[in-house]
Amino acid sequence: MSENSVITSLSEQVWNFRWADYMPFHLTENIIVTHAKYDEAIGIIKKIFPEIFRTNEAKNNFSDQDSPEFKSSYYRLCGDFFIFRDQTTDEIAGMAVCALHDWGGLNFRTIAMRPQYQSQGLYPLFTEFLASVLKDVGVSRIEGDVSGSNRQHLNILTKMGYVITGHSASGSFGLTVRITKFLRENDEARFADLFSCTSASDQHSNAKFQPKKTIQFKGLNEQAF
């Protein structure tokens, strides 16, 4: 990264790279994804999240009514926002929200697509692209939390190569399952050896579900999930 590069995100500061070097990126022929910071993204969130989550603006799922000023400060400092735009109509198709988890991982907070753009495979396409970028930078994992009752989402994440690595309970989010996408194979194997009594047989069974095709992003050759 050149000395004149403008660092706009905490993840860029920690990992010494620029999202702008990888975006805008065409997920499909019509849908492009760009990186944004909080001040640009919050207006889009207030506009599309009520439509996506079937709620009104006053009950926006993104808003923390107990400490909204702290949440705004947190996302302004730590947040990475990815805007999906339809080039044919110039409409916002959706948004993904991530934040720096620690020095080796990105926390995937949420992804939301407007109804007319759902079921188009944008979620797995973006996850593949994100994993390729982070692996190229040297990041070791993508992490997130999902409600234990959201079986459909857990099933989708499993197909995309995520594994369950823990769980937590809180007054804000209830019981959630921690899911992790290891970007280095040795890390996942080490985790399995430490915490699974069936790691050997699991490794043999999981190998059957590895697709053979590869997907290329900006010269990166990344195994598809």
Order of alpha helices (4+ residues) and beta strands (2+ residues): alpha-beta-beta-alpha-alpha-beta-beta-beta-alpha-beta-alpha-beta-beta-alpha-alpha-beta-beta
